[in-house]
Every structure is written in structure tokens, then in C-alpha cells.
Amino acid sequence: MSLLDVNPKKILIRSTNWIGDAIMTTPAVRTIRQNFPDAHIAILAYPWVADIFQNCPHVDEVILYNKKSEHRGGIGLWRLGRELAAAEFDAAILLQNAFAAALIAAVAGIPVRAGYIRDGRRLLLTNPVKISPEVRQLHQVHYYQGLCRGLGLSSGSDQLFLQLAPEVDIWARQYVANFTGRPIIGFNPGAAYGPAKCWPVERYGKLAAILAAELNAVIPVFGTAADSTTAAAIQSFAPENVIDLAGNTTLAEAMALIGVCECFVTNDSGLMHVAAAQRTPLVAIFGSTDPVATGPFSDRTVIIQKKLGCQPCFKTHCKSDFRCMNNIEVEEVAGAVRGLLVGKAEIKA
């Protein structure tokens, strides 16, 4: 049955759990709003992705799933379910694939529970959607839009969407105003998935040295506090040009600063998708993963990847010689940055 026939007046969307995945769901969130323009739409999200939706005009409310505190463990899951029950949602659309997402919606007593048939949750779904073989071969943006179509909705634009609070955008513009006339080239050397996604730190450092010498570029290095050692190592190659921001910004501030960069050099990570959503020209370095499914969904992208027999392996750690990353030379990435800065690089959507 189509969700349009149900015509819910109060909808809960269960967000995906990671920054990049959440960004890739934004077209689907827009699609849901376009199909239900008068509904109250809330999104249930972990705190570390909430900033992606706090100023999104397609949702009316962000509900935090505090898995590390009051919603921790089985008792916490039950508590969250009862909190949601009090809100009396008519329907839940589960963008997250996990069994727990369907269980929470069931505990909340939400009468319509829609999502892909994944993770053994079929019996908990009232509106299950099978994953078509075609969708499995496409980018994740189409995967989430495919869920909407499977629910009978008319899908809208596939373009990523990210809107931040005006004050954080103003803050970012003021921050870079101190460097007028110098290109701002962001680096994102980390990846939560594991080191198999990471181009070697010393190569990021050598790239920083080249861009500092040639362009006097300002190079903010983004990341969490866990990336601080990496950021410091890169800064040592060009201390007058590299700004260590690892662990020193909120997600909203990082997203705003990425939006004002002239170029962004990144591993396959959540902030890569932020740059794509911000329409920032970016160089995406791929090793163990597949850009067809999870690459930056943007036409302002240069993807650098070495096609090897073992790639993509989707492993977190390389147990071999790490050729997929070690074969990517500094000058190759520098050339892509130069090309994007002058608008002459070959780009890939």
C-alpha cells in the first residue's frame, strides 16, 4: 500500500547513523516533504549527525537519540520508544537499515512502519520494500530515493541538500576574511571507517608544502580530536600555512568552513559528502571502497583511485602492501587541485 493512501499527518524519519550517510539521505528527506507538504515531519538522529538537519526546511523537528546516555542499552531503547509513543506518530519511515530502527518504531506503537527489508526486520514492518537489483548497483542517493519510490512516493531532485544556521555561515565567512587573496584549501586526512581509507599522512604533508610554496594557500585541516596527531604532522610540513582544526570545531562550524573553501582534499569520509553537498570543488582519494556507491555526489569532483585486482576490498585495514593508496602520488593530487582552482580539471559526477 502506498503511503500516499495512508496520508499520515505526523511522520517520524529514522536517520542513518553517520555523517556521510545522513548527507546522502537528504534528497530522500526532501522527497518525503514534497509528498507530504502539510505533515509534521520529525527526524530521529544521533547527536553527531543532528546538525545536518537542525536547519533543514524539510523537517519540523529533530529528536535526539542519545544512545550513550539515557537511551543506552535495552532499557534506554524501551525509554526512547515510550517517549516517541507519547508523540503519537502516524508513520515511521526508516532510512536506517538496522533491526533496532524497526524495533523502536514498534515499541513506540507507530502504526505504519516503512523501510527496506534488511537485518531480519521484515515482521516488524507494515510497509516493507524489497531492494531491487538495479538499486544495489547505483549510488546510495538512489538507494534512499528508491525506498521512497517503493513506498509509492514521487521522488524529487537527487541533488544533495544542506542548509546551516545563518549565524554559522556568517562566522565562517568572517573566519576566512582574514585571508583575503589567498586560496583556502581544506584537508580531511581522517576516516572513521579505518586506515584503509586514508592516504598516507606524509603525503598530505608534502601536498601542503607544495600548495604553500606555489599559492601561499591557507590549509585548514579538519577532523575530530582523534585526528589531532595527524593534523599536527601535516602542519609540520608548512607551519605558516596549515591551520589545525582537528577537534576544534563543532560539526556545524566545520560544515560552514568547508562551504567557503575553494577546494577540499579528502579521503572517503563523512566530510567528503559535506563538501559535495556544499558544492565545494573537491579531490576525493579512494582506496578500499567504491566511489560508484559512496563517492561524492557532485559534478565538482575529481576522484583519484588506482584500479587494482584487490580493489575495492571494503576492509578497514590493509593486510597487504596498501598499493591502492601508496600508488597515488603527491603530484597527481596537486595537479587535480590546480585544475579545480582554475576550473580546468576533468570532473566526475
C-alpha positions as CSV (number, residue, x, y, z in Angstrom):
1,M,0.0,0.0,0.0
2,S,1.3,3.4,-0.9
3,L,2.0,5.8,1.9
4,L,0.0,8.4,-0.1
5,D,-3.1,6.3,0.6
6,V,-2.3,6.4,4.3
7,N,-1.8,10.2,4.2
8,P,0.0,10.4,7.6
9,K,-0.2,13.7,9.4
10,K,2.7,13.1,11.7
11,I,5.8,11.3,10.3
12,L,9.0,10.1,12.0
13,I,12.0,9.6,9.8
14,R,14.8,7.5,11.3
15,S,18.1,9.0,10.2
16,T,21.1,7.0,9.3
17,N,23.9,7.0,11.8
18,W,27.0,8.6,10.2
19,I,27.6,12.0,8.7
20,G,28.2,10.9,5.1
21,D,25.2,8.5,5.1
22,A,23.0,11.2,6.6
23,I,24.1,13.7,3.9
24,M,23.2,11.1,1.2
25,T,19.7,10.8,2.6
26,T,18.9,14.5,2.2
27,P,17.3,14.1,-1.3
28,A,15.0,11.4,0.2
29,V,14.1,13.6,3.1
30,R,13.2,16.3,0.6
31,T,11.1,13.8,-1.3
32,I,9.2,12.9,1.8
33,R,8.4,16.6,2.5
34,Q,7.3,17.2,-1.1
35,N,4.9,14.2,-0.9
36,F,3.5,15.3,2.5
37,P,3.7,19.1,2.4
38,D,1.3,19.6,5.3
39,A,2.6,16.8,7.6
40,H,4.6,17.4,10.8
41,I,7.9,15.6,10.0
42,A,10.4,14.8,12.7
43,I,13.7,13.1,12.3
44,L,15.3,10.8,14.9
45,A,19.1,11.2,14.8
46,Y,22.2,10.6,16.8
47,P,23.6,13.8,18.2
48,W,26.7,13.7,16.0
49,V,24.6,14.0,12.8
50,A,21.8,16.2,14.2
51,D,23.5,19.4,12.9
52,I,22.8,18.2,9.3
53,F,19.1,18.6,10.0
54,Q,18.8,21.3,12.6
55,N,18.1,24.0,9.9
56,C,16.7,21.8,7.2
57,P,13.4,23.2,6.0
58,H,12.1,19.8,5.1
59,V,11.8,18.7,8.7
60,D,9.9,20.4,11.6
61,E,11.7,18.7,14.5
62,V,14.9,16.9,15.3
63,I,14.7,14.3,18.1
64,L,18.0,13.2,19.6
65,Y,18.7,9.5,20.1
66,N,21.2,9.7,22.9
67,K,22.5,6.2,22.7
68,K,25.4,6.9,25.0
69,S,23.3,8.2,27.9
70,E,19.6,8.0,28.6
71,H,18.8,5.8,25.6
72,R,21.7,3.4,26.2
73,G,21.1,-0.4,26.1
74,G,17.8,-2.3,26.1
75,I,16.2,-0.1,28.9
76,G,17.2,3.0,27.0
77,L,15.8,1.7,23.8
78,W,12.5,1.0,25.6
79,R,12.6,4.5,27.1
80,L,13.1,6.1,23.7
81,G,10.2,4.0,22.3
82,R,7.9,5.2,25.1
83,E,9.0,8.9,24.5
84,L,8.1,8.5,20.8
85,A,4.8,6.8,21.7
86,A,3.8,10.0,23.6
87,A,4.3,12.0,20.4
88,E,1.7,9.8,18.6
89,F,3.3,9.5,15.1
90,D,1.1,8.1,12.3
91,A,4.0,6.7,10.3
92,A,7.7,5.9,10.6
93,I,10.0,5.9,7.5
94,L,13.2,4.0,8.4
95,L,16.1,5.3,6.3
96,Q,18.4,3.3,8.6
97,N,18.6,-0.4,7.8
98,A,19.0,-1.8,11.3
99,F,16.6,-4.1,13.1
100,A,16.7,-1.8,16.0
101,A,15.2,1.0,13.9
102,A,12.1,-1.1,13.3
103,L,12.0,-2.3,16.9
104,I,12.0,1.3,18.3
105,A,9.1,2.2,15.9
106,A,7.2,-0.9,17.0
107,V,7.8,-0.2,20.7
108,A,6.6,3.4,20.0
109,G,3.3,1.9,18.7
110,I,3.7,3.7,15.4
111,P,1.0,2.0,13.2
112,V,2.8,2.4,9.9
113,R,6.4,1.3,9.8
114,A,8.1,1.5,6.4
115,G,11.5,0.5,5.3
116,Y,13.7,-1.8,3.3
117,I,13.6,-5.5,4.2
118,R,17.0,-5.7,5.9
119,D,18.6,-7.1,9.1
120,G,15.8,-9.6,9.8
121,R,13.2,-7.0,10.5
122,R,10.5,-8.0,7.9
123,L,7.9,-8.9,10.5
124,L,8.2,-5.5,12.2
125,L,7.4,-3.6,9.0
126,T,3.9,-2.9,7.9
127,N,5.1,-1.4,4.6
128,P,8.2,-3.5,3.6
129,V,10.2,-2.6,0.5
130,K,12.3,-5.1,-1.4
131,I,15.7,-3.9,-2.6
132,S,15.8,-4.1,-6.4
133,P,19.0,-5.5,-8.0
134,E,19.2,-2.2,-10.0
135,V,19.4,-0.1,-6.9
136,R,22.2,-2.2,-5.5
137,Q,24.3,-1.1,-8.4
138,L,23.7,2.6,-8.0
139,H,24.9,5.4,-5.7
140,Q,23.5,5.5,-2.2
141,V,21.5,8.6,-3.0
142,H,19.4,6.4,-5.4
143,Y,19.2,3.7,-2.8
144,Y,17.3,6.0,-0.4
145,Q,15.3,7.6,-3.2
146,G,14.4,4.0,-4.2
147,L,12.9,3.4,-0.8
148,C,10.7,6.4,-1.3
149,R,9.5,5.2,-4.7
150,G,8.9,1.7,-3.2
151,L,6.5,3.4,-0.8
152,G,4.6,4.9,-3.7
153,L,6.1,8.4,-3.4
154,S,7.1,10.6,-6.3
155,S,10.8,11.2,-6.0
156,G,12.1,14.7,-6.5
157,S,15.6,16.0,-7.2
158,D,18.6,13.8,-6.4
159,Q,20.7,16.9,-5.5
160,L,22.2,16.8,-2.0
161,F,20.8,19.4,0.4
162,L,22.5,21.1,3.3
163,Q,21.3,24.3,5.0
164,L,23.1,25.7,8.0
165,A,22.1,28.4,10.5
166,P,22.7,31.9,9.1
167,E,25.0,32.8,12.1
168,V,27.4,29.9,11.5
169,D,27.6,30.8,7.8
170,I,28.4,34.4,8.7
171,W,31.0,33.1,11.2
172,A,32.7,31.0,8.5
173,R,32.9,33.9,6.1
174,Q,34.4,36.2,8.7
175,Y,36.9,33.5,9.6
176,V,38.3,33.3,6.1
177,A,38.1,37.1,5.5
178,N,41.4,37.3,7.4
179,F,43.0,35.5,4.4
180,T,41.7,37.6,1.5
181,G,43.5,36.9,-1.7
182,R,44.8,33.5,-0.6
183,P,43.1,30.3,-1.7
184,I,41.5,28.3,1.1
185,I,42.2,24.6,0.5
186,G,40.8,22.3,3.1
187,F,42.3,18.9,4.0
188,N,40.4,16.0,5.6
189,P,43.0,13.3,6.2
190,G,41.0,11.0,8.5
191,A,38.2,8.5,8.1
192,A,36.2,6.9,10.9
193,Y,35.9,3.6,8.9
194,G,39.6,2.8,9.4
195,P,43.1,3.4,8.0
196,A,42.5,1.6,4.7
197,K,40.6,4.7,3.6
198,C,43.4,7.0,4.5
199,W,46.0,8.4,2.1
200,P,49.4,8.5,4.0
201,V,49.8,11.4,6.3
202,E,53.2,12.4,5.0
203,R,51.8,12.7,1.5
204,Y,49.2,15.2,2.8
205,G,52.1,17.0,4.4
206,K,54.1,17.1,1.2
207,L,50.9,18.3,-0.7
208,A,50.6,21.1,1.9
209,A,54.2,22.1,1.3
210,I,53.6,22.3,-2.4
211,L,50.4,24.4,-2.1
212,A,52.0,26.7,0.4
213,A,55.1,27.3,-1.8
214,E,53.2,27.7,-5.1
215,L,50.0,29.5,-3.9
216,N,50.6,30.7,-0.4
217,A,47.4,28.7,0.3
218,V,45.7,28.6,3.7
219,I,45.1,25.0,4.6
220,P,42.7,24.2,7.4
221,V,42.9,20.6,8.4
222,F,39.6,19.1,9.6
223,G,38.8,16.2,11.8
224,T,37.9,15.1,15.3
225,A,40.1,15.2,18.3
226,A,41.3,11.7,17.4
227,D,42.9,13.3,14.3
228,S,44.9,15.8,16.2
229,T,48.2,13.9,15.8
230,T,47.6,13.6,12.1
231,A,46.8,17.3,11.8
232,A,49.9,18.3,13.7
233,A,52.1,16.1,11.5
234,I,50.7,17.8,8.4
235,Q,51.2,21.2,9.9
236,S,54.9,20.5,10.5
237,F,55.4,20.5,6.7
238,A,54.0,24.0,6.3
239,P,53.6,25.6,9.7
240,E,52.9,29.1,8.4
241,N,50.0,27.9,6.2
242,V,48.4,24.9,7.8
243,I,45.7,25.6,10.5
244,D,45.0,22.6,12.8
245,L,41.2,22.5,13.3
246,A,41.0,18.8,14.4
247,G,38.7,18.6,17.3
248,N,38.5,22.4,17.5
249,T,35.1,23.0,15.7
250,T,31.6,21.8,16.0
251,L,30.2,19.8,13.1
252,A,28.2,22.9,12.1
253,E,31.3,25.1,12.1
254,A,33.3,22.5,10.1
255,M,30.5,22.2,7.5
256,A,30.3,26.0,7.2
257,L,34.1,26.3,6.7
258,I,34.1,23.6,4.1
259,G,31.5,25.6,2.3
260,V,33.8,28.6,1.9
261,C,36.9,26.6,0.8
262,E,38.0,27.0,-2.8
263,C,38.9,23.3,-2.8
264,F,38.8,20.3,-0.5
265,V,41.1,17.3,-0.5
266,T,39.7,14.4,1.3
267,N,39.7,10.6,1.9
268,D,36.4,8.8,1.5
269,S,34.6,10.1,4.7
270,G,31.7,11.9,6.0
271,L,33.2,15.4,5.4
272,M,33.7,14.4,1.8
273,H,29.9,14.3,1.4
274,V,29.6,17.6,3.3
275,A,31.8,19.2,0.6
276,A,29.7,17.6,-2.1
277,A,26.5,19.0,-0.5
278,Q,28.2,22.4,-0.1
279,R,29.1,22.4,-3.8
280,T,32.8,22.9,-2.9
281,P,35.2,21.6,-5.6
282,L,36.9,18.5,-4.1
283,V,39.5,15.9,-4.8
284,A,38.4,12.6,-3.3
285,I,41.0,9.9,-2.7
286,F,39.7,6.4,-2.8
287,G,41.4,3.2,-1.7
288,S,39.5,0.2,-0.2
289,T,36.0,1.5,-1.0
290,D,33.9,2.0,-4.1
291,P,33.1,5.5,-5.5
292,V,30.2,4.2,-7.6
293,A,28.2,3.5,-4.4
294,T,29.5,6.1,-1.9
295,G,31.5,8.6,-3.9
296,P,30.8,12.3,-3.7
297,F,27.5,13.0,-5.4
298,S,28.7,16.2,-7.1
299,D,29.8,17.4,-10.6
300,R,32.6,19.4,-9.0
301,T,34.7,16.4,-8.1
302,V,37.9,14.7,-9.2
303,I,38.1,11.1,-8.0
304,I,41.6,9.6,-7.7
305,Q,41.7,5.9,-7.5
306,K,44.0,3.1,-8.6
307,K,42.2,0.2,-10.2
308,L,43.8,-2.9,-8.7
309,G,42.8,-6.6,-8.6
310,C,42.1,-6.3,-4.9
311,Q,40.1,-3.1,-5.1
312,P,37.6,-2.4,-3.7
313,C,38.1,-4.8,-0.8
314,F,36.0,-2.8,1.7
315,K,38.4,-3.7,4.5
316,T,39.2,-1.4,7.4
317,H,42.9,-2.4,7.5
318,C,45.1,-3.4,4.6
319,K,46.8,-6.8,5.2
320,S,49.0,-6.5,2.1
321,D,51.1,-3.7,0.8
322,F,48.5,-0.9,0.7
323,R,49.1,-0.3,-3.0
324,C,45.7,1.3,-3.6
325,M,46.9,4.3,-1.6
326,N,50.7,4.1,-1.9
327,N,50.4,4.3,-5.7
328,I,48.7,7.7,-5.5
329,E,51.5,10.2,-5.8
330,V,51.5,13.7,-4.3
331,E,51.9,15.4,-7.7
332,E,48.8,13.7,-9.0
333,V,46.7,15.1,-6.3
334,A,48.4,18.5,-6.6
335,G,47.6,18.6,-10.3
336,A,43.9,17.9,-9.5
337,V,43.8,20.7,-7.0
338,R,45.4,23.1,-9.5
339,G,42.9,22.1,-12.2
340,L,39.9,22.6,-9.9
341,L,41.2,26.0,-8.8
342,V,41.4,27.2,-12.4
343,G,38.3,25.4,-13.5
344,K,40.0,23.1,-16.0
345,A,40.1,19.8,-14.3
346,E,38.2,16.9,-15.7
347,I,35.4,16.3,-13.2
348,K,33.2,13.3,-12.5
349,A,29.7,13.3,-11.1
